[in-house]
């Protein structure tokens, strides 16, 4: 059986469209059951975040800024 690192290297050699398709298929298989408490909690969180965005009661940050901050945090 291949290690996680070996699998990652193989996947990264795939063309981009095939990598995206593989990721999508893996995520579909990883989905929580419809009646999962965790899924219900996440759905409630998503709705709450949408409401706060619609009411302009939360700060907005671009994805690139968020990922840059994460990269900087892990670089330390």
C-alpha positions in Angstrom: 0.0 0.0 0.0 1.3 3.5 -0.9 2.1 6.0 1.8 0.2 9.3 1.9 3.3 11.1 0.6 3.5 8.7 -2.4 -0.2 9.1 -3.2 0.1 12.9 -3.0 3.1 12.8 -5.4 1.1 10.6 -7.9 -2.0 12.8 -7.7 0.1 16.0 -8.2 1.4 14.5 -11.5 -2.1 14.2 -12.9 -3.5 16.9 -15.2 -5.4 19.6 -13.3 -8.8 18.5 -14.5 -8.2 14.9 -13.3 -6.9 16.1 -9.9 -10.0 18.2 -9.5 -12.2 15.3 -10.5 -10.4 13.0 -8.1 -10.7 15.5 -5.2 -14.4 15.9 -5.9 -15.0 12.1 -5.9 -13.1 11.8 -2.6 -15.0 14.6 -1.0 -18.3 13.0 -2.1 -17.3 9.7 -0.5 -16.3 11.6 2.7 -19.6 13.4 3.1 -21.4 12.9 6.4 -24.8 11.1 6.4 -27.8 13.4 5.8 -29.0 12.9 9.4 -25.7 13.6 11.0 -25.6 16.0 13.9 -22.4 17.4 12.7 -23.9 18.1 9.3 -26.9 19.8 10.9 -24.5 22.0 13.0 -22.5 23.0 9.9 -25.7 23.9 8.0 -26.8 26.1 10.9 -23.3 27.7 11.0 -23.4 28.4 7.3 -26.9 30.0 7.5 -25.7 32.1 10.4 -22.6 33.3 8.5 -24.8 34.2 5.4 -27.1 36.2 7.7 -24.2 38.1 9.2 -22.8 38.8 5.7 -26.2 40.0 4.5 -26.5 42.2 7.5 -23.0 43.6 7.1 -22.2 42.6 10.7 -19.0 40.8 9.9 -15.7 41.6 8.3 -15.0 40.3 4.8 -11.6 39.1 3.7 -10.5 37.9 0.3 -9.5 34.3 0.0 -6.0 35.3 -1.1 -5.5 37.4 2.1 -6.8 34.5 4.3 -4.5 32.0 2.7 -1.5 34.4 2.9 -2.2 34.9 6.6 -2.3 31.1 7.1 0.9 30.6 5.1 2.6 33.3 7.3 1.3 31.7 10.5 2.6 28.2 9.6 6.0 29.6 8.3 6.8 30.8 11.9 
